[in-house]
């Protein structure tokens, strides 16, 4: 059961339930098939809904034309392995549990690379759900959290050089591109205290008036603190994806059960090259602002 917004959500509170409900990849496949079946998505290409499937299989067979279909083929989970790890990440994110890729790798016994791929793809799904009329803020406001390199980072420069280079390309000459040391003393946005534990309670999140001019900047400070505490900073390349995950964590609206799983099953596949080519724009969507 998903926890409500006001609950303090800890990993230890929800993980045992998932472990008992989804002990293997085969059971995970059953969960996904049943979800698609409830939504009326299990249909053969001949439009027949009468199908047969072996437990744990990712294929169903049409009883009319005998055609076999991979039911994850047109979803985010196309050709993915470790279905249980995917469901674990979706389940924990749906229940507002903060979990890093390293924690996910340990919990589900998958590689760090696989865990990071799941993390980024889930955040991309969440990002695609953000309304187009959401508040836009300059990515430069998050400079204090940018401390990880990416393929966009200029050689031998600090990761924040990505942001400075972007600003320079847009005609802002006030921030010349120079090597920056880790202790360069960049002006950090005022951050808000976030309490300890395995995750963050909703009541710890700053409550500000939407009409206040300071509200977006206080929320930026909270996001910077969140990125530093849980991810030891982020890269500018994927800043928008991390920001989407942050906003999903603390959004103020109630969610339908399995809403994130449904979104993943309706989202087209995301390839390795889609992630590789992704770059955060100069203005980032910040729906909490």
C-alpha positions, -999 to 999 in steps of 0.1 A, spaced: 0 0 0 13 35 -9 21 57 21 3 91 23 21 123 18 23 131 55 38 98 66 75 94 73 85 68 48 115 46 56 129 18 35 125 -6 64 88 2 65 80 -9 29 108 -32 17 97 -63 36 62 -61 19 78 -59 -15 102 -88 -8 73 -111 1 51 -100 -28 78 -101 -55 105 -126 -46 117 -133 -82 118 -121 -118 92 -146 -127 67 -132 -102 76 -97 -114 67 -107 -149 33 -120 -135 27 -86 -118 34 -67 -150 12 -90 -171 -17 -87 -146 -13 -49 -146 -15 -48 -184 -44 -72 -183 -64 -50 -159 -58 -21 -182 -70 -40 -213 -36 -39 -229 -32 -77 -234 -45 -79 -270 -31 -99 -300 -23 -81 -332 -54 -97 -346 -74 -79 -319 -83 -111 -301 -82 -108 -263 -83 -146 -257 -47 -155 -248 -27 -181 -229 5 -176 -210 28 -198 -188 34 -184 -153 66 -163 -152 68 -159 -190 71 -126 -208 52 -140 -238 15 -147 -243 0 -167 -272 -32 -159 -290 -58 -187 -290 -72 -175 -323 -41 -171 -346 -14 -187 -324 8 -156 -326 32 -151 -297 37 -116 -283 62 -101 -259 39 -80 -237 67 -57 -226 78 -50 -262 63 -15 -265 69 -4 -230 98 11 -210 107 -25 -200 114 -37 -235 143 -62 -236 152 -54 -200 165 -80 -176 161 -79 -138 124 -72 -138 123 -75 -101 148 -47 -97 127 -26 -120 96 -32 -100 115 -26 -67 127 8 -80 91 17 -92 76 5 -59 99 25 -37 96 56 -58 58 53 -58 59 51 -20 81 82 -17 112 63 -4 145 80 -12 168 53 -27 201 58 -45 213 36 -74 239 21 -50 213 11 -25 191 -4 -53 220 -24 -65 226 -39 -31 190 -46 -24 183 -63 -57 217 -78 -63 222 -62 -97 252 -42 -111 258 -6 -103 255 2 -140 221 -15 -142 209 4 -111 220 37 -126 202 29 -158 170 21 -140 173 53 -119 178 76 -149 151 60 -170 126 62 -142 134 99 -137 130 104 -175 95 89 -173 87 112 -144 102 142 -163 80 135 -193 50 138 -171 58 173 -160 33 198 -174 45 222 -201 33 252 -181 54 243 -150 77 270 -136 110 274 -155 141 285 -137 177 289 -149 198 258 -145 225 281 -132 207 284 -99 217 247 -92 255 253 -97 262 245 -61 250 209 -67 269 203 -99 301 184 -90 300 152 -112 315 150 -146 297 139 -178 306 135 -214 297 172 -218 323 183 -193 352 201 -209 385 183 -204 405 191 -172 378 214 -159 355 213 -129 321 198 -137 304 232 -132 323 243 -163 294 228 -183 272 254 -169 297 282 -174 303 272 -210 266 272 -217 262 307 -201 292 319 -222 276 304 -254 244 325 -247 264 357 -245 268 359 -207 305 371 -204 303 377 -167 313 341 -160 345 333 -180 353 296 -184 382 288 -161 394 257 -142 377 256 -108 390 238 -77 367 218 -54 372 244 -27 368 274 -50 342 289 -27 314 292 -51 285 311 -37 260 285 -25 223 291 -25 208 291 10 200 255 18 173 242 41 179 216 68 168 181 59 166 157 89 184 124 92 171 88 87 169 65 58 146 90 39 130 124 42 97 130 58 72 151 39 67 173 70 104 182 68 100 197 34 97 235 34 62 248 33 60 281 15 33 302 -1 31 298 -39 26 336 -41 59 343 -23 87 356 -45 111 337 -23 93 304 -26 111 291 -58 145 300 -44 139 283 -11 129 252 -30 160 254 -51 180 255 -19 162 224 -7 168 206 -40 205 214 -38 207 201 -2 189 169 -13 212 163 -43 243 168 -21 231 146 7 218 116 -12 238 117 -45 269 137 -35 260 161 -62 249 157 -98 261 164 -133 247 193 -153 239 169 -182 213 150 -161 203 179 -138 167 179 -151 162 142 -145 174 145 -109 152 175 -104 122 156 -118 128 129 -93 131 154 -65 98 170 -74 81 136 -77 94 128 -42 78 159 -26 48 168 -49 17 178 -29 -9 158 -47 -22 123 -40 -13 96 -64 -33 67 -78 -21 33 -68 5 19 -93 4 52 -112 42 51 -118 41 15 -130 13 24 -153 33 54 -166 62 31 -173 41 5 -191 27 33 -213 60 50 -220 79 40 -252 113 22 -248 143 44 -238 175 33 -254 211 37 -241 216 63 -268 185 83 -257 202 86 -223 236 93 -238 221 122 -260 201 137 -232 213 172 -221 195 195 -196 183 227 -212 193 262 -199 158 265 -183 147 236 -162 112 227 -153 106 230 -116 69 222 -108 73 226 -70 81 263 -75 
